[in-house]
Amino acid sequence: MAEALHAPAIRRISTILADLREPGSPLAGMHTAELRPPSLPVPVDTARADPRHVAERLSTGNLREVRPGVLLPSAADGEPGHDDTLLAEARGVLAASRSRLWFSHATAARLLGAWTYGTPCLVDVTHTFNPHVARSREPLVRRHVTTLRPQERTTVHGVPVTSPERTLVDCLRTLQPAGALVVADSLFRLGAEPAEVSRIMSASAGKRGMLQARRLLDLCDPRSGSPGETVVRLVAVDDGLPRPACQLPVVTSSGTWYLDLGWPDVGLGVEFDGAVKYDGRFGLPDVVRRRQERRQAALVDAGFEIVRVGWPDLADPSALGLTLREAYGACSRSRRAALGRPAALAAIGTR
């Protein structure tokens, strides 16, 4: 039997995960922008409440009705954000459902605690049979009907969701590439098993989006430290550069430092400056910045050029791709020139 097209990617990811899980691995405890699985908001119990008081809270905006009879406290700071809206709608769907369902796709990814990036504010729900609901009345809900094997179902805080592996493949198939790759990197790091992902990939052959799923699976790297690093990696590859290495070790005079991603053959590294580095959880911001400056100086002394990227740069992938490609070309030319000088000097010495 011919090998599945995604098999090489699965082997590569399995090797990366084995290294990450190795006792004493320097990468296992590295700072990452991990999330915790969120809890759905708890509906307000109005069974014994004065109806006039409930009506007053609704009229003043202290309560919101997400489904008939399903009331939730309003967002503390006024206008609900993406996460608030998503979780509130998910609670409404679950409370009003009269049939079995599993949250799936990007919604399941969020409930499983995975990173998301650029995903629409829609609640994805999967049923194993047609639920016969008026979909026009649910503008924020996207329903799917398909087969779910027992191992493709799980729960988080008692909420039914598709398994990490099923969620990963669904997202690779259906999300925009950057968002899909962010979810996949994160779910692998959180424990999605490559063998089960491989089985679902094979079972999904012929489904819409499988060409994209195979391409993105080949780019997955659980070593990614943040959604931003993942998106930069995709931008680089989409702009024609070789796939960069993640968490690239560089030996310097002040010890071994790890670049977020880079190309060791040309001496180019990329550092993603996300707000998480300076929000206080890893030390005082000024101390962290000074440490980052010393780190960059050591990396430059070790022969690496560093391109620093932040969230605003991701808004224009074309411009970012051009920056990376130009830096890669300049480093490549410098590396070739440096390698050529000793040979040229040796040739002069033999004349």
Secondary structure, DSSP 8 states (H G I E B T S, - for coil): ----TTHHHHHHHHHHHHHHHSTT-TTTT-----------------TTS-HHHHHHHHHHTSEEEEETTEEEE--TTSS--HHHHHHHHHHHHHHH--S--EE-HHHHHHHTT----S--S-EEEEESS-----GGG-TTEEEEE----GGGEEEETTEEEE-HHHHHHHHHHHS-HHHHHHHHHHHHHHT--HHHHHHHHHHTTTSTTHHHHHHHHTT--TT--SHHHHHHHHHHHHTT----EEEEEEEETTEEEEEEEEETTTTEEEEEE-GGGGSSTTS-HHHHHHHHHHHHHHHHHTT-EEEEEEGGGGG-HHHHHHHHHHHHHHHHHHHHHHHHHHHHHHHHHT-
